[in-house]
Amino acid sequence: MLETLIENEQYNIGYLCTTRQCELGRAEHTAMRWVAADGERKDFTYRDLDGLSNRFANVLKNLGFSPGDVFFTFLPKTPEQFSTFLGSLKAQVITGTLFSNFGEEAILDRVGDAKAKGIITKKSYLKKINRVRDRMPALQYVILVDGEEHQSPDVLSYTQLMDAASPEFSTPPTPPDTPSILHYTSGSTGKSKGVLHAHRSVLMQHQTARDILQLTPEEIYWCTADQGWVTGTSYGIIGPWSVGVTQVHYGGQYDAQAWFHLLEQEGVTIWYTAPTALRMLMREDPALYRRFDLSRLKYIFSVGEPLNPEVIHWARKVLHHDIYDTWWQTETGAIMIANRPGLEIRPGSMGLPVAGVEPAIVSDSGEMLPGKEQGNLCLKPGWPSMFVTYWNNEEVYRQKFRNGFYFSGDTAYRDEDGYYWFMGRSDDVINTAGHLVSPFEVESALLEVDEVAESGVIGAPDDLLFEKVVAFISLRPPFEYSRELELKIRLHVSNKVSSFATPQEMIFVDSIPKNKSGKIMRRVLKARYLGTDAGDLSTLDI
Ligand code: PRX
């Protein structure tokens, strides 16, 4: 199949997911079944997707975008999310996606850092962009997906631009290393980093969509991930459409009944979702599931957080299905380690490496560890979907590699049969419901609240979300804790960063433990929270 996908060295993702699919005889095949939150459905064939993305490539070209410029989508799930993303890639514009619930600081840290030239959004999100617009001087165009008329020379109507653009577009030859997608991801220190990918990633997204997710043009596939997240692009756009599958995309939020209705009504055969969603489904009365006919469903896959064995046992009992866990990251671009049909599942394990991927368990000093020893989960560089660099941050990129290994930031061990078992993160990044949250980003937002003197943010275990965001806060005298203040702080973080970064728990303390150089000792806070030993405290300055 791979041989037939790539021809004449054309690696352009936008082209391969649309024009190439039409050439392969799928022009009238349904590429996307769009189901809106209110249940309204609309089908898009590969020809439709090709035409719409061609038009959008022309829109960007007509506005003066050139290859290598940066463009972002800042949309909830809507059909335009997909056609604009693919159109932008066709024009060789570097394309980023943003979660629709990002606040103004989160937008600035990404769109501003990338020096993006354009963004497409909704009228109701415009105010978030406008509040930081003067700090993003490179941003020339805001396109409003629901704007009927141009508002000003730089706030433009998508409808008008699309009406004026031709549906014919000849995608320029795109060698494999041409930059493609820019996804921001959180680290434990500093601002979030832009993970830059190249069009070659499609090779691995295609291979894993086929070999791990078992996608073929005959399947009906639903990936619940938001497009603001790498899963939503690698496996909600690129992998599946490069294979020619029919994808269901749903504009509604999580709702057990609505989701199962969708699985039944659309006859979904392959479903890719996440542990938090599965744990939420587990809380429902099992009788709910007996009302739905899921006989067409073949496989369920999961990603983003540890998949606890209880979820697998529940799914076997209640849904009569296994759940196949998959492990990867924004930086890896595609699935690296996975369970898959035909392979014995060891509940709690992430599975075996994907063909061509070489993971290793490595000590901090870069030595491979023997047996079942726990250590850093590393990868031998060179897999096709490997990221190119961190945007404007070559130094941090280089720090990710040591002794010939890429350090993922996770810790794990490998059992005697080669299965990998996730242990945790080797840094302070918080994984809440599959979203990576930087404690630094939350601490910075907290410090903007007048009453807050200092803060330290940690991730603490949570039955549903895997981890919850917990903030230790000390107040500036004479301020004292009140419910109103807590609400004010919560709202501030939600508006500035995002709702998922908003602390679930706030603990008001007199001071925050710091080391002699003033660094917040999150390890001490975590130990205090968990009631465990904080280890060596000799550098502590309190
Ligand atoms: O810590 C691991 C966790 O999510 C991190 C990657 O997050 P992100 O770059 O946002 O990409 C998410 C979508 C692939 C990893 O470093 N993670 C991801 N999958 C798993 C996981 N932790 C445990 N088990 C998994 N299957």
Boltz pocket constraint, residues with backbone or C-beta under 6 A from the ligand:
constraints:
  - pocket:
      binder: B
      contacts: [[A, 185], [A, 230], [A, 231], [A, 302], [A, 303], [A, 304], [A, 305], [A, 306], [A, 307], [A, 325], [A, 326], [A, 327], [A, 328], [A, 329], [A, 330], [A, 331], [A, 350], [A, 408], [A, 409], [A, 410], [A, 422], [A, 424], [A, 425], [A, 431], [A, 434], [A, 435], [A, 436]]
      max_distance: 6.0
